[in-house]
């Protein structure tokens, strides 16, 4: 009986074997047919005929948001440099607010990167500082400890500038050699490198202006120093936007965005003259100046063209007027976007600019009324950099997609 059952099982297995072999042969033929195809097509054919291969295939890559591009190594590098330039402007503001800029009386781009490392070296630096008017007229009797405090602020300011130069020049050379940066982009970035060199040179020219009879740097040179930094910041930001985003073509916001950005930049330049003349240390009320909306003595200098740049009263008055005008211009931009634009990047950028300009206005008034504390003064300068970045983003979104360039 057992032998008969075993024979039945064997017979059933023997009958099923040809059918099983036929299925295997058919499947193997289906898999091997596209072997001559390129590898991607082979994988596709395999997935279509083999459910196991289909389930083990790599998951598809996540699609990028509409209008966005890949954030490659060059873009990340440019973003790092932008952040460093932003920090440099803020550190420069702190240097000015603490009256530290004239504490290092020589310019040595290479060896100047090494600070005094011994008591004798500190005394040499202090004795050199004593030979110039700032010590003799303003800081006479300053202790070595007090000198070290302002020296280290200016030292860090200069060191950070050197680090920005290295962080820009060395990766640029590497990307050019590797072919990651070439053509028009290479020329543009080479121009930015030259602009950075001019920025460092202007910094020393500015310092030199305060190492003479009047221990105060030239407001003209300080403003030029500031605006070169702003130019580098915005040029790099525009490049990054072009690499990461496709413009939305919100042409209806182009004019108000351009007006708002122009006014904000002129206000920043005006702030350079305010800093250069220490104009924020007077008329510390708002909205009145010395009890009046329009103070006396606005045109006291001769020739008259000097007043907007050298007359403390007029320099502060101009900065107030420009700031208030900028606030209304940016709020108008935000209102236009809120009324006419659907949800999207242009509307977001414009509304963010409107919110930032209100914060920046509040910071400016508070800084003035409290007679320019260092922390608030630095925050006010940082706020200006954030505002012009948001306005630049808004203006970028107003371009047509065909105009986008790296």
MOLINFEN-V718348 format. One record per run of one state. SS is the DSSP state (2 for helix, 1 for strand, 0 for the rest). FROM is the first residue (numbers start at 1). TO is the last residue. If there is no record, write none. Layout:
ss	from	to
SS	FROM	TO
SS	FROM	TO
This chain:
ss	from	to
0	1	1
2	2	36
0	37	38
2	39	49
0	50	50
2	51	56
0	57	67
1	68	68
0	69	72
2	73	97
0	98	110
2	111	113
0	114	118
2	119	130
0	131	132
2	133	138
0	139	143
2	144	178
0	179	182
2	183	208
0	209	218
2	219	244
1	245	245
0	246	250
2	251	276
0	277	278
2	279	281
0	282	288
1	289	289
0	290	291
1	292	292
0	293	303
2	304	310
0	311	311
2	312	340
0	341	344
2	345	369
0	370	373
2	374	397
0	398	400
2	401	403
0	404	406
